[in-house]
C-alpha cells in the first residue's frame, strides 16, 4: 500500500483537526533532520579528536560504553535503510 503525503495529511487532520498542516509537518521533519545532523556532527568531531590521540581509541570507547556499540549499529542501519528500500 502506497501512502501519499496528502492521504497522511488527511488522516492526521481527522485525528487533530485544525492543528496539522503540511507546513507543520515540513517544519517537524526539518527540525528532526537538523537535530540528527548536529548529533552526527558532534559524534564525528569527538571521534576524530580521539583518533588523533590514539588510532585504537574507538575500541576503548566501545568497551567502556557498551551502549555506544548499539548506537553505532543503529546509525549504520538507519543509513542503509534508503538503499534497502530502493
PyMOL commands that set and color helices and strands:
alter all, ss='L'
color gray80, all
select helices_A, chain A and resi 5-15+22-53+57-64+66-85
alter helices_A, ss='H'
color red, helices_A
deselect
rebuild
show_as cartoon
